[in-house]
Amino acid sequence: MPTATEPFVPAEFDAAVWENVEPLWRALMDRPVESAGDLETWLLDRSELDAACSESAAMLYINMTCDTADTEAAGAYRRYIEEVAPKMKPAAFRLDRRQAELAERFGLTADRYEVMHRDTKADVDLFREENVPLQTKLETLSQDHQTVTGAMTVEFEGKTKTMPQMAVYQESTDRAVRERAWRACAERRLQDRDTIDGIFDEMVALRHKVAQNAGYETFTGYMFAAKHRFDYTPETCFAFHKGVEKEIMPLCARLDAERREKLGLDELRPWDLGVDPAGAGPLEPFAGGADLVAKTREAFDALDPQLAGMFRTLGDGSNTHGIATGELLDLDSRKGKAPGGYQYMLDRRREPFIFMNAAGLHRDVETMVHEAGHAFHSMLCNDEPLLHYRSAPLEFAEVASMSMELLTMPHWGAFYSEADTKRAKKQQLADHGVRILPWIATIDAFQHWVYANPTHTREQRTRAWRDLIERFGLRGCRVAWDETTATARDTAWHAQPHPFSVPFYYIEYGIAQLGAYQLWIMSLDKGPDAAIAAYKKAMSLGGSRPLPELFAAAGLEFDFGPSMMARLRDRVEAELDKLG
């Protein structure tokens, strides 16, 4: 048996090579397990191997997304998903099956091991050998999508700009500039419309086949099982959509009316949504990744010393070379960088890596503290020996991140003057808080429609999307469209990476937003120290308890229905009124 000086996985170990992994996998498959104690040791060793495999895959993904034009990095990631992952998946299934059988034999199915056993059993039931090549193809298609979107640039005002960098022009007080910038981005996206639609068409067909192979009528049912959604159903999601329509859209309509009035417009166009309605210029919170990190450190110093200390371990924000230098932050937007932002845990060394496309906008501040929240979550449960419990269900993982957007608001003076801090808070509560709920409902409802109708045509998909824009607006805003903007409206979902790379991952943000609002209200009513204490208590549990229990540990209700929305909406509206 392994000892403290003889770890199961060697210190120097490349788990992206199957020939390295196979002997350790076989050792776990063949090892005699004669007692509950033997099984607990086996679980720890498997966790160590899984962490090594996860980290090696993470390194390849990070390298690829930090520079999609790097053919060596792209090739290494593609070789992994085409040649190594197809061997890893059946091996993981066999370990899962043995683990589930041993857990039942020795009674490790409840209490400490309840969640792990439940999840493992679900994965065993779902696995089909014939799905492995289909899933490999889906992963290569996702990489293709990231390569296409990462290559998008716009020539604007004599300079080449990435799509994230173009967002600053939507805050310009010059409406003509906003319109030109919006149209330039829309036209650039439309150049790849057929390519992106083609990728998605192929993804839908493959996903439907995966679901059918596993015995599911639709990909929806398959994904609810794959995502371990034991505590809610598609019908719950539909209730969320209706709740947004009934309880949130009226507040959005009020915000629309206020925006139109302040801008002196009869109707809002798509380029009227980012500008400050009072006529102030764009918020300028930082200049470059290093400045962003320095100011974020100041905000976390004021919020909580422990969290601030965790954030300081990540780096200074100056790195622009991915993870090659050992840095844990790559923040600045640049050509060839995949879109979006993420926090990816390096599971073996137990360190978080944060990827962003910062362009000097307020939304970059939100992304920074959001991804830092994910990092805090991971670091607060770093002492958990089982990898399975060092991550939480996405519905709660996003509470960790979205809460930081709200709890740091009192300390945004690190970025802004007093007047601009007030503007940023209003933007957070209204545009990036309330209005995110209709967009979540839109993206989630769209995916439900897509996979309920897997043989749809592109024309049918477009009509379904238009219906949702009519129902929820564009990110909660009622926008006037005409023949020159309709095509961009019909393809607005192309800019959202989730339907491509992580299907059905979006409702989690809605569930988490309602949880984050509850934690924020706790900070208002009981003080920030109480909210931070509740945050740390719950996040330290990782994923070791069922989802409702994780919410309860933070003093939150696991409720994302209309009544909860109405209560939280009223409080947000009251705070907006205070801000003026």
N, C-alpha and C positions, 0 to 999 in steps of 0.2 A: 504493500500500500504506500501511497505517496506520504512523505513526511514534510515538515516545515522547510527542510533544506533541499527537498526533492519535489518541486512542484510538478503537477501532472503535465502541464504544458511548459516546454523549455522557455527560458527567458527570451532568447532570440528565436523567433518563430514567425514565418510568413504563412499565414493561414489563407492567403489567396491562391495557394498552390495545393491542389487536391492531394498530390503525392505526399505532402507534409501532413495533411489532416487525416488521411485514411488510416494510418497505424493507430492513432489515438482514438479515432472513431471505433475501429475494430476492437481496441482494448476495452472500451466501454461496453460494446456489445457482448464481448466474451467474458467479462469479469464476473465471477460468482458473486451473487448478492444473497446472503443467507439470513439477514435480519434487518430490522428497521434502521439500526445504526449503520450497517453496511450501505443501505440505500441512501441515507443522508450523506455519507461520504461520496457515494457515486454521484449524487445530485450536485455536490460542490465541484467535483471534477468536471462534470459535464458543463456546469456554468462557466468554469474557467476556459474550457475549449470553445464554447459558444461566444464568449467575450472576445477571444482571439480572432475567431472567424468574423464576427461583427466588425471589429476594428479594422481588419484588413480590407473588408469590403467598403467601409466608410472612407478609408484613405483613398481608394481608387475613385469613389464617387466625388469626393471633395476636389481631388485633382482635376477631374473632368469638368465639373461645374465652374471651377475658378477660371478655366480657360478652355472653352469648348472648341477653340481653333487649334489647340495643341494636339496634333495628330498622335503623338506618342501616348499622352494621357488618355485621349479618347479611345485609342486602340487597346490600351491596357484594360480600361473599364469594359469595353465591349467583349474582349476575350474572356474576361471574368464571367460576365453574364451569359455568354454563349457556351463556354467550355467548362467552367468550374461550378457555377451555381446549379446547373442541371445535375451535377453529381452530389452537391451538398443537400439539395432538397429531399431526394429519396433517403439519404443517410439520416437527415434530421427526422424524417417520418419514422424510420425504424427505431431511432432512439426514443422518440415520443411514444411509440407503441410499447416499447419495453418499459419505459418509465411509468406509463399508465397502468400496465399490468402489475408491476412491482408495487406501486403505490397502493393498489387495491389489495394485493396479497398481504402487505405489512401494515395496512391501516393508516397510511399517510395521505388521507384524502380530506381531512377536515382541519379546522383550526388553522395552524400555521400554513398548512399545505392546501387549504381549500381552493383558493383562487388558482394556484398553479395547476392543480389537478383538473379543475373544471376547464381551464383554457387548453391544457394538453389534450384532454379527451375530445374537445371540439376540433382541434387541429387534426387529430388522428381520424376522426369521422369524415373530415373534409378532403383529405389527401387522395389524389388519384395520380398514378404514374403517368397516364397519358396527358395530364395537364402540364407536366414539366416543360416540354418543348413549347407549348402554347404560352406559358408564362415567360419563358425566355424571349420569345418573339415580342411579347408585350413590353418587356423591359428594353429591348432594342428600339422599339417604336418610341418609347418615352425619351430615350436618349436622342433619337432623331428630332423629336419635337423641341427638345432643349437646344439642340444645335441650330435649328431654324430660328427660334426666337432669340437666342443669344447673339446671332449674327445681325439682327436688325439694328440699323442706324439711320439717322435722318440728317440731311444737310440743312442747317437752319442758321440764318444770319451769318453765313460764311464759315460755319464750323460744323464738324461732324459730331453728332450727339447720339448717345445711346438712348433707348426709350425711357429708362428711369430718369436720365438727365433732362429730358424734354418736359417732365412733369412740372418743373419750376415755372414754365411759361403759363401754365394754367392759373397761376396766382398773380399774373401781371394785371395791373389796373387798366392797361390798354386793351380794350376788347378786341381790337383788330389783331393785335399780337396773339392773344389767346386763340382766336379763331384760326389764324394761320398755323399756329403750332398744333392745334387739335387736328386740323385737316392734314397736315404733313404726316403726323403719326398714323392717322386713319388710312391714308393712302399707302403708307409703307406697310402696314399690316395687311392690307388688301392684296399686296403683291404676292403674298404667300398664302392667300386664302385657300386656293385649291390644294396646295400641299398639306396645309394643316387639316382641312376637312378630310383629305384622303387618309391621313394618319389616324384621325379619329374614327372614320368609317371602319378601318381595319381593326382598330382597338375594340369597337363595339361588337363586331362579329366574333372576334377571338374570345372576348369576355363572356359572351353568351354561350359559346361552345364550352368554355371552362365550367360554367355553371351547370350546363346540361350533363357534362361528364360526371359531375359530382352529385347528380341526382336532384338538382334544383330546376324549377321551371323557369326562373329568371335569375339574372345576375344580382338582382336586388337581394333576394333571399340568401344567395351564396355569400354576398359581402356582409350581410348582417351577422352571419355565422362566423365568417373569417375575421371580422373585426370584434368578435366576442361581445356583441351588443345583447347582453343577457337581460338588461334592465329597461329596454324600450324597444319599440317595434316601428315598422314603416307608418303605421297608423298614428303613432305618437308624433312622428315627423310631420304628417299632414296636419295634425292639430297645431303644431308649431307654426306652420305656414298660415293657417287660419288666424291664429292668435296675432301674428305680425300684421296681417291684413286688417284685423278688427281693432287692435289696441295700439299699434305702432304707426301705421300709415296716417292716422289723423294728426299725430304730432309732426310727422314728416311734412304733411300738407301745410301745417302752420309755419314750419321752418321755410318751406318753399315760398309761401306768401311773404314772409318777412324779407327773404332774399330778393324777391322781385321788387318789392317796394323800395328797399334801400338802394338797389341798383338802378331803379327807375325804368324797369322793363315791364312790358306787357306779358312776356313769356320767357322762360328760361331755355337757352340752347345748351348743347352739351359742353360748350366752352365757358359756361357761366357758373360752374359748380365749385371751382377751386379758389376763385378770387375772394378776398375779404369784402363782404357786402358794404362795409363802412368806407371802403375806398383806400385802405392801407395797402402798402406794397407787400410783397411776399415776406413771410417770416424767414429770417436768416439765422437759424440757431447755431450753426457751426460752419467751419470751412475745412473740409477733409476729415478723414477717419480719425486721425490723431486728436484733432480738436474735439470731435464727437466723443471720443473715449474720455478725454480729460474732463469735459463738462458732465458726462454721465457719472463719472467717479464722484464729482462734487455732489450731484443729486443723491447718489446712494449713500455717501458719507452722512448726509443730513437725514436720510430715511432710517438707516439701521447699520451699525458698525459691522455686524457679522456679514450681512449681505454685501456691504461695501468691500470687505476684505476678500470675499469670494470673487467679486468682479475684478479686483486688482490682479488676481492671478492669471487673468486671461491675456494680458498684453496691453500695449499702448495704442493700438489702432493704426500704426504706420505700415503694417505689412501689406504688400500687394502681390505676394507670390504664393497664395494658397497656403497649403500646409507644409510645403517643401522645407521651409526654414524652421519648422517646429512651432511656429506661432499658432495661436488659438483664435485669432480674429483675422478676417479678410473682409473689409467693409466698403471700400470705394467702388463705385460703378466704373466699368471700363468696357471697351469693345471686346466681344468674345466671351464675356462672363455670362453665365446662365442667369435668367431673370429670377426675381424673388429674393427670399431670405429664409434661412433655416438655422437651427441649432442641431448639430449632429454629435452624439456622444461617442467618444472614443472609449469603448467599453472596457478594454483591458487596462489601460492606464487611468481610467476613470476621470477623464478630462473632457470638457465640452468644447466643440469648435463652432464658432458663429460666422455665418456667411451672410453678407448683405450687399445691396446695390445702393449705397448712400450717395445722394446727389445734393446734399445741403438743404433738405426740406424738413419741415416739421414731422412729416410722416416717417422720416428716417429716425428721428428721436423716438417715436413710438415703436418702430421696429427694433431699435437698439434695446430699449428697456423690455420689450416683449421677449426678444430672444434671450436677454439676460435672465428673465424670469424662468425660461426653460432651463437655462444653465443652473440657476439656483435650485430648481427642483431636483435636477440630477445630482448636484453636489450635496444637497441635504440628505439624500439617502445613499450616499457613497459607501457607507459602512455596511450596507446590506450585502451579505455574502452571495445571495442568489441573484444572478443576472435578471431572471424573470421578474423580480420585484424591484429592480432598480429603474424601472420605467412604469408609468401609470397609464390607465386608459386615456385616450386622447381627450375625452370629454373633461377629464380632470387636469390633464397636462396643460390644456389651454387655460384653465383657471390660473395656473401658476404664472403664465405669461401675461394674460390679459389683466390680471390684478395689478401687475407692476405698472402697466400703462396708467391706471387710475391712482394707485397709491403714491406714485412719484409726483403727481401733479402739484402738490404744495411746494415742491422743490425745483420747479422748472425755472426759477430765477437763475439757476446755473446757466441757462441758455438764453434768457430773454430779459428785457426790461420789464418793469411792472405792467405796463400797458400791453406789451406783447405776450406776457405770461397769461394775462386775462384772455386775450384772443386765442391762445393755444389751448387753454382749458375749455373754452366754448367749442372750439373745433374738435377737441377730443370727445366731449360729451355728446355733441350733436352729430357732426359729420362722421366721426370715426367710432362712435358709440351707438347712438340710436339708429343711424342710417346703415350701420353694418348689418343689422338684423334683417331688413328687407333684402339686402344682397345675399345674405346667407340663405334665406328662404328661396330666393330666385335660383341660386346655383344648386341647392339641394333638390328643389322641385324639378328642375331641368334634368338632373341625373335620374330621378325617379321616372320621369317620362321617357327618357332615352332607353332605359333598360326594361321598361314595361312594353316598349315598342321596338324591339331590337332589329326588326327588318325595315325600319322607316327609311324614307328617302331624305336627301338633304333638304328638299323643299318642305317636307313635313316637319323636319327638325327646326327649320327656320320659323315656320308658323308657330310651333310650340314655344319657341323662344320669344317671339313677338308677343304672344299671349301673356307670358310671364312679365315682360317689360311693361305691358299694359296694366298688369295687376299690381306690380311692386315698384314700377318706375325703374330708372337707372340708378342703382345704389340708393334707392329710396327717394329719388328726385323725379318729379314729373317734368319731362323735357319735351319741348316741341321739336318734332322731326320733319324733314321735308325730303324731296327726292334726292338731294345732294348729300344727305347724311344717313339715309335709311340703310344703306349697305353696311355702314359702320355699326349702326344699331344692331343689325341682324347678326353680326359677327363679334359683338362685344365679349362674348364668352371665350373667344379665342385667347384673350389676354389673361384669363384665369388658369393658372397651371394645374390646379387640382383635378379637374375632370380628365386630364391627360395622364398625369404621373401618379396620382393617388385617388383613384375613383371612390366616390361616396365619402371622402374625407372633406366635410365642410359643415355639416350640421353640428359637429363638435364645437365649432366656434360659437354657434348660437347658444348651445347649452352652457358653455363656459362663460360667455359674456354675461348671462344672467347670474351665474355664480360669482363672477368678478364684481358685478354691481352690488351684490349682497355684501361682499367683503369690504368694498369701498364705503357703503352705508354704515357698516360696523365701525369703520375708522372715523366717520363723522359723528356717530352717536356715542361711541365708547372710547374714542381716541385712537390714534394711529398705532400706539404700542399694543393695544388689544388686537387689532387687525393683523399686525405683523406676527404676534405670538401665535394666533390661530393659523396663519399662513405656514409658519415654520412647523408647527405641530402636524398639520395635515400633510405637507410636502415630504416630511421625513418618513412617512409611511410608504412612499413610492407607490407601487401597485399591489401591495400585499393584502389589501382588503377590497371587497366588492365596491363598485362605484358609489352607491348611495352612502356607504359607510365613510368613504373618503370625503364626500361632501359634508357629512355630519361631523367629521373630525375637525373641520374648519368652521363649524357652526353655521353651515349653509344648508338650505333646503334643496333637495334634488327634485326640482320642479321647473319645467320649461313650458308650461301651459299658459293660456290667456290670462288667468288671474294673477300669476306671478308677473307676467309682462306688464299688466296694468299697474300693479303696485310699484314696480321699479320705474316705470315710465313717469309716474306722478312725481317721484322723488327727483329724478333727473330733470324733469321740467321745472320743478321748484328751484333747483340749483342753477339752471340756465337763467331763470328769471332774476336770481340774485346777481348773476354776472352781467346782466343788462343786455 
